Amino acid sequence: MEVETILAKNIDAAGEKAAYDAACKRLLANKIILAWLMKSCLEEYQDFDVEEIADKYIEGEPQITKIAVNPDEAADCSGEQIKGDKTEDSTINEGTITYDIRFGAIVPKIEESIKLIINVESQNDFYPGYPLIKRGIYYGSRMISSQYGVEFTDSHYEKIRKIYSIWICANPPKYRENTVSRYFIEEKNIIGKVKEKKEDYDLITIVMICLGSSENDNYTGILKLLDVLLSSEKEPEEKKKILQDDFGIKMTKTLESEVLEVCNLSKGVEQKGIEKGILKSIANLMETLKLSADQAMEALKVPEEDKPKYASKLNQ
């Protein structure tokens, strides 16, 4: 049995409001979209397949704003959509900031696995009254400092996890359209030659993704994917076709037997509830209007084939 994926349903639900804040977060929170971001913008995942990233390396329970993504689909998301509850980062002196999307990820290595914390933010205004890159650095810094007491305690700074803060800007200035830029810490020797382990200082990277016109030569890969996904002009069916044809993102899935069993069970419970309600209605009519069981079932238009079933239960 083929059904639409959660991403396909979210594209339909977002419609022309795809670039609006809540709809945008819902679309970006899908694991396959996050996997495309990771492969395209994070050096640790460039050699990995998108499906593999989505299935294996997004860790635990990623988070989006304050509530689960698409709660109405929570029972049937089958791991497609990230969900979570707490994305607030609070300090007494610095106040509270709320991240759009935040999740953990693993990068496997031969010796040991690297653990990352990734933040994704959507932004319509590239000039909100301050340099956006500074806000990205601030968010990244807070994500590092907030690891104290969670990822490490005392002086165990070796346990600090690297963070990425990815910013997607839908309406950048002309000179920044269709660009992806990365800002990070690197080692530069001023006197002498030394070489520290990269993982000991490479702890924060800010990625700025600026979308733009389809007429630009750079309009390909992740830039095209995000522009199509968040477009307010393209119809949902057109979006789904492009994402499936050009990026191999499935818009339908086959329900596994376990899911079908759960659905069948739910239908059974629902049916029992309906039968109980009809039975109660028959009994009420018999009592208040002094009708016979047959008369009450006629009044309620109970199908002929179901009448013996209800009659037998009334006599129990």
N, C-alpha and C positions, 0 to 999 in steps of 0.2 A: 504494500500500500504506500503510494507516494504522497507526501505532505510537504508543505512549504517549510523551509528552515526558519528559525527565529529571525535571522537577518532579513529574509524576504518579507516576513510579516512586519518588521519594523520599518522597512522601506515603504511599504504600503501605508502604514500608520502615519509616518512622517509627512508623506506627500510633499506639498510645496513649502512646508514648514521645516524642511530638512536642516536648514542652517540655523534655526532657532535653538536656543540653549539646550532645553531639555531633550528635544528630538535629536540634536547633534550628539549629545552624550550617549543617548541610547544606541545610535548607529555605530559610533566609535567603540562602544564597549563590547562589541562582538569579538570573540576570540580570534576569528580568522582575519578580521581587520587589524587587530592589535599585532597579530603575527606578521602581516604585511608591513606594518610600521617597523617592527623589530628587524626584519630581514633587510629592509631598505635603508634604515637610518642608524642601526646599532651595529658596530663593527663585530661584536661577538657572535652575531647570527647570520652574517653574510653568506656563510657556507652551508647553511641549513635550509631544508625544504620548508615552505610555509606551513604545510599541513603538519609536519613534524614539530614545528615550533608551537603551533596551536594545541596539539595533542599532548606533548610531553614536557614543554619547558615553561609554560605559564604556571606559576606555582600557587598552590593553596586556593584561597578564596579572594580573588581580586575585588576591589572596592570601587563603587561609583557613588558620588555625592553622599547623601545620607540614607538612601533607601535602596532596596534591590532593584536592579534593572528589569523593567517589564514584569512586575510582580504577577500579572495575570497569566503569564506564560511559565511561571516558576516550576510548575509540576511537569512540564514537558520540554524543558530547555536542553536536556541531554548534554550538558556541558558546553553548549555553543556560546551562551551569553555569560559574561562575567557578572557576578552578583556580590553584594557585600553590604556592610552597614556603616562602618565608622571611617570617615575620611578626614576628620577634623584633627588639626595639629594645634594644641593649645599650650601657651606658657603664660605665667602670671604677668610678666613684664612686656611680652611681645604680642599678646592677644591671640586670636584664633584665626586660622586660615583654613578654608575648605577646598580640597583638591577635587578637580572634575573626576578624574579616574586615577586610581593608584593600585598597583599590583606587584607581586614578587615574581621573579623569574630565575631560572637556573640555566647556566651555561656549562655543559659537561666538558671536562678536561680529562686527560689521561691520569694525572696525579690526583686531582680533586675537583669538585664542582665549584664554580663561581656563582655566588648568589647576588642578584641585582634587585633594586627597587626602582620601579618605573612609574612615572607620572605623565599623564597625557592631558593637555589643556587645549580647549578650543577658544579662539578669540576672533571676533569679527573686526575689531578696531585695532589697527597696528600702532596707532598713536593715541592711547587713552589718557594722555596727559603726562606720560613718563616713558622712558625707553623700555620697551617690552622685554628686552634681553635682561635688564636689571631685575625685573620681577621674576624672570625665569631662574636667575642665579640665586635670588632670595629664596624661592621655593625649594630649590635644590639644597641650599644650605640648611634650611629648616628640616628637610628630610634626612640630612646627615646628623644634625644635632639631636633630633628626636629619637635616634636609635639608642641613645644612652638609656639604660634601664630596660631595653627591649632586646636589642641585638648584643649588647655588651654592658658590663658593669665595671666599676673600679677603673683600672688602667688598661683594660684589655682592648686597646684601640685597634689591634690587629683584626678584630672581628667586625669592624665597620664594613657595611655593604656599599658597593658602588651604586650611585643613583643616576638615573637619566630623567630629565624633565623635557618632554616633547611638546612643542607649542605649534598648533595648526592655525594659521591665520587665513581666513577666507577672503578678506578684502585688503590686501597689502598695497603699498604705493607701487606705481608702475615699475620702478627700478628693481623691486624685489619680487615681482611676479615670477612664478614657476622656478623658485629656488629652494634649495635645502641647505642649511648651514649648520655647522657643528662647532660648539665652543667648549673647550676642555683645558685641563692642566697638562702641561708637558714639561719635560726636563730640558733645560738649556744651560750648558756649562759656560760660565763667564771666565773663570780661570781654571786651568787644569781639565782633566778628563775623568769623570766618574760616571757610573751607570747604576742607578738604583733600580730595583724591581718595579716595573711599570704598575703592577697592581697595588703597590704601596702608596702611590700618589695619584693615580688615575681614578679618582673617586667621585667626580662630578662632571657630567656632560650635559649641556643644554643644546637641544636641537630645535631650530626654527624652520618650519615648513610653511612656505608662502605660496598659496595657490594662484592661478592666473588663467589667462585666455588659452583656449584650445588651439589658437593659431600660432602659438609660440613653439619653437623647435624643442624646448625642454618638456613639453606637455606629453609625458609618457610615464610609465611605471607608477610609483606611489602618488605622484602629482595628479595624474589622470584619474587614478582610482578614487582618491579623496574628493576631487572636484566633482566627479560623477555622483559619488555617494551623497555628498552634501548639497548638491545642486537644488535650487528652488525652481528651476525652469524645466528640467527633464521630468517626464512622467515616470511613475514607479515602474511600469512594465519595461520602459526603455532602459532605466537604470539596471534592473535585474538582468536584462539581456546582455548589456555591456559587461557587467561584473562577472557573469557566467562565461561569456564567450571570450573576453579579452584577458580575464584574470583567473579563470578556472574556479571561481567561487560558486559553490553549489547553492542553488535556490530551492531545491527540493531534497528530501531525504526519505529513505525507506524506514518505516517504523520497525524497530526490533520486536521480537516476539514478547519480550518482557513488558514493553510499553503497551503492546496490544492487550496483554493479559490484564494490566492495570486498568486500561480503558474499558475493557469488557466488565471487569469487576465494578468499576464506577457506574456503568450503565445498569448493572444488576441491582446495585444499591439504590440508584435513582428509581428504577422500575418498582422496587419494593415500596419505596416511599409513595409513589403514585397509587399503587394498589391499596395501600393503607388509607390514603386520603379518600379514595372512591368508596371503600368499605365503610368508612366513618360517615360519609355523606348518605349512603343508603340507609344506614341505621338511624341517622337523624331524621330523614324523611319518614321512615316507618314510625318513629316515635312521635314526631310533632304533627304530621298530617294523617296519621293512622292508616298509612298505605301498606299494602302487602309488599313482600320483597320484590316480586315481579313488577308491580306498579312503580316502585321506587327506582328500579333499574331502568324501566322504560322512560321515566321522567329524566333520568340522568343520561339517557341514550347510550347505555352500556352495550357494546357489541354482543350479538346473540351467542357467539362462541365463548364469550367470557362469563356469561350469566351463571352457568353451573359452578364455576370456580368460586364466585362471590357467594352464591347460595350456600355452598358447602361450608364456607368460612363463617357465614352468619349463624350457622347451626352449631358451631363448635363452642 
